[in-house]
């Protein structure tokens, strides 16, 4: 059941990731009349480079991440891992840091997305370091944390769609709340699971 749910989610994430990429490509023809770019016309001459980098690199991280967690370790796993790490550390996360200062919701939006980007860098880099040191148990933990943050793009869009269809609240406040919960809640759930596993292992070692 656990494996089924994992691959079911990966299928949905890959499918939605493809449409996120297609939607992102629309920004190459900027529309300042509505939507995401509505208030960014005056900064777009430099903002666009970070936006376009993010639009291309973030889906790449998502797709390679899905492959990483779907396939058994091997040479292909290592190649995909390097692409995943490079796409985040060199492009997607740095562009996120810059874009966070122009996020919807003023300073609250900046705090949410800047925190997300910094944690994304930290978890991904630590996962990379653990692999280099052959500490594969910690490597998997940090990469799982990293992948949870990578998947926030999927979770945000799913819940924004629900919020829009059901008119559950104010669009801006709803966007900020969803943006925050999209990565903090899954990360907290994973940390609780880790804590429970460590607790079981420690109790077994004492017997």
C-alpha positions as semicolon CSV with decimal commas, in nm:
position;residue;x (nm);y (nm);z (nm)
1;X;0,000;0,000;0,000
2;X;0,283;0,236;0,092
3;X;0,459;0,173;-0,241
4;X;0,134;0,219;-0,432
5;X;0,069;0,556;-0,266
6;X;0,426;0,668;-0,335
7;X;0,412;0,589;-0,705
8;X;0,057;0,723;-0,732
9;X;0,175;1,055;-0,594
10;X;0,484;1,055;-0,816
11;X;0,259;1,002;-1,119
12;X;0,042;1,298;-1,020
13;X;0,347;1,513;-0,939
14;X;0,512;1,432;-1,273
15;X;0,189;1,504;-1,460
16;X;0,135;1,836;-1,281
17;X;0,504;1,923;-1,309
18;X;0,474;1,900;-1,687
19;X;0,182;2,145;-1,685
20;X;0,366;2,374;-1,443
21;X;0,652;2,384;-1,692
22;X;0,412;2,464;-1,978
23;X;0,245;2,736;-1,769
24;X;0,584;2,879;-1,676
25;X;0,687;2,903;-2,040
26;X;0,401;3,151;-2,092
27;X;0,602;3,402;-1,888
28;X;0,846;3,426;-2,178
29;X;0,570;3,640;-2,333
30;X;0,513;3,874;-2,041
31;X;0,158;3,980;-1,958
32;X;0,152;4,262;-1,705
33;X;-0,224;4,305;-1,721
34;X;-0,307;4,031;-1,473
35;X;-0,171;3,737;-1,277
36;X;0,176;3,678;-1,140
37;X;0,351;3,958;-1,337
38;X;0,085;4,224;-1,279
39;X;0,298;4,441;-1,046
40;X;0,641;4,360;-1,190
41;X;0,659;4,560;-1,513
42;X;0,910;4,813;-1,381
43;X;1,154;4,550;-1,254
44;X;1,104;4,297;-1,531
45;X;1,419;4,401;-1,726
46;X;1,631;4,222;-1,461
47;X;1,365;4,009;-1,284
48;X;1,298;3,810;-1,601
49;X;1,639;3,638;-1,596
50;X;1,575;3,495;-1,250
51;X;1,216;3,405;-1,341
52;X;1,314;3,223;-1,662
53;X;1,595;3,039;-1,482
54;X;1,353;2,926;-1,213
55;X;1,083;2,825;-1,462
56;X;1,327;2,586;-1,632
57;X;1,534;2,461;-1,335
58;X;1,259;2,394;-1,077
59;X;1,067;2,142;-1,295
60;X;1,401;1,977;-1,379
61;X;1,463;1,932;-1,006
62;X;1,113;1,788;-0,965
63;X;1,147;1,538;-1,251
64;X;1,495;1,420;-1,151
65;X;1,381;1,400;-0,789
66;X;1,094;1,172;-0,886
67;X;1,339;0,948;-1,071
68;X;1,572;0,947;-0,770
69;X;1,305;0,823;-0,534
70;X;1,159;0,577;-0,786
71;X;1,474;0,394;-0,898
72;X;1,723;0,183;-0,706
73;X;2,071;0,332;-0,640
74;X;2,314;0,288;-0,928
75;X;2,505;0,485;-1,189
76;X;2,185;0,642;-1,326
77;X;2,085;0,739;-0,972
78;X;2,418;0,919;-0,933
79;X;2,379;1,108;-1,264
80;X;2,022;1,212;-1,180
81;X;2,135;1,313;-0,832
82;X;2,399;1,545;-0,969
83;X;2,146;1,705;-1,204
84;X;1,901;1,742;-0,914
85;X;2,160;1,905;-0,688
86;X;2,298;2,134;-0,960
87;X;1,953;2,246;-1,074
88;X;1,865;2,349;-0,718
89;X;2,193;2,486;-0,580
90;X;2,310;2,665;-0,895
91;X;1,983;2,787;-1,045
92;X;1,642;2,718;-0,888
93;X;1,714;2,813;-0,524
94;X;1,932;3,122;-0,595
95;X;1,668;3,253;-0,836
96;X;1,405;3,184;-0,566
97;X;1,602;3,396;-0,319
98;X;1,604;3,692;-0,556
99;X;1,237;3,648;-0,652
100;X;1,131;3,623;-0,287
101;X;1,205;3,994;-0,240
102;X;0,930;4,070;-0,494
103;X;0,685;3,805;-0,372
104;X;0,310;3,859;-0,352
105;X;0,211;3,966;-0,002
106;X;0,493;4,212;0,066
107;X;0,732;4,126;0,352
108;X;0,524;3,827;0,468
109;X;0,553;3,670;0,124
110;X;0,925;3,749;0,124
111;X;0,978;3,575;0,460
112;X;0,785;3,265;0,349
113;X;0,962;3,220;0,016
114;X;1,305;3,327;0,138
115;X;1,283;3,074;0,422
116;X;1,176;2,806;0,175
117;X;1,470;2,882;-0,056
118;X;1,726;2,883;0,227
119;X;1,601;2,554;0,372
120;X;1,599;2,410;0,019
121;X;1,966;2,503;-0,024
122;X;2,061;2,370;0,319
123;X;1,889;2,032;0,286
124;X;2,011;1,976;-0,070
125;X;2,370;2,070;0,011
126;X;2,375;1,856;0,325
127;X;2,235;1,564;0,127
128;X;2,509;1,609;-0,132
129;X;2,778;1,625;0,137
130;X;2,652;1,307;0,307
131;X;2,665;1,120;-0,024
132;X;3,025;1,236;-0,076
133;X;3,109;1,107;0,273
134;X;2,932;0,774;0,204
135;X;2,687;0,841;0,487
136;X;2,392;0,716;0,285
137;X;2,145;0,698;0,574
138;X;2,180;1,071;0,646
139;X;2,202;1,137;0,270
140;X;1,856;0,990;0,220
141;X;1,712;1,186;0,514
142;X;1,842;1,521;0,388
143;X;1,744;1,447;0,028
144;X;1,394;1,353;0,142
145;X;1,370;1,687;0,319
146;X;1,496;1,859;0,005
147;X;1,245;1,674;-0,214
148;X;0,960;1,769;0,019
149;X;1,046;2,134;-0,046
150;X;1,079;2,068;-0,419
151;X;0,725;1,928;-0,411
152;X;0,588;2,244;-0,250
153;X;0,535;2,372;-0,606
154;X;0,286;2,088;-0,663
155;X;0,111;2,128;-0,327
156;X;0,077;2,506;-0,367
157;X;-0,094;2,473;-0,705
158;X;-0,327;2,195;-0,592
159;X;-0,454;2,394;-0,295
160;X;-0,466;2,724;-0,484
161;X;-0,691;2,550;-0,736
162;X;-0,916;2,423;-0,455
163;X;-0,918;2,765;-0,288
164;X;-1,012;2,935;-0,615
165;X;-1,289;2,689;-0,704
166;X;-1,446;2,684;-0,360
167;X;-1,379;3,052;-0,276
168;X;-1,255;2,956;0,070
169;X;-1,095;3,291;0,151
170;X;-0,926;3,610;0,041
171;X;-0,697;3,536;-0,258
172;X;-0,385;3,709;-0,118
173;X;-0,414;3,580;0,237
174;X;-0,510;3,237;0,105
175;X;-0,206;3,237;-0,123
176;X;0,028;3,326;0,164
177;X;-0,120;3,066;0,399
178;X;-0,111;2,794;0,134
179;X;0,246;2,889;0,040
180;X;0,355;2,850;0,401
181;X;0,165;2,528;0,473
182;X;0,270;2,367;0,143
183;X;0,616;2,292;0,281
184;X;0,600;2,335;0,658
185;X;0,324;2,077;0,715
186;X;0,479;1,799;0,498
187;X;0,819;1,870;0,655
188;X;0,673;1,851;1,007
189;X;0,501;1,520;0,923
190;X;0,830;1,378;0,794
191;X;1,016;1,495;1,107
192;X;0,753;1,329;1,329
193;X;0,792;1,004;1,132
194;X;1,172;1,027;1,173
195;X;1,136;1,091;1,545
196;X;0,908;0,788;1,587
197;X;1,153;0,565;1,396
198;X;1,447;0,680;1,609
199;X;1,240;0,626;1,924
200;X;1,162;0,268;1,820
201;X;1,527;0,198;1,735
202;X;1,648;0,337;2,067
203;X;1,390;0,136;2,264
204;X;1,495;-0,184;2,080
205;X;1,862;-0,119;2,155
206;X;1,784;-0,091;2,526
207;X;1,613;-0,433;2,536
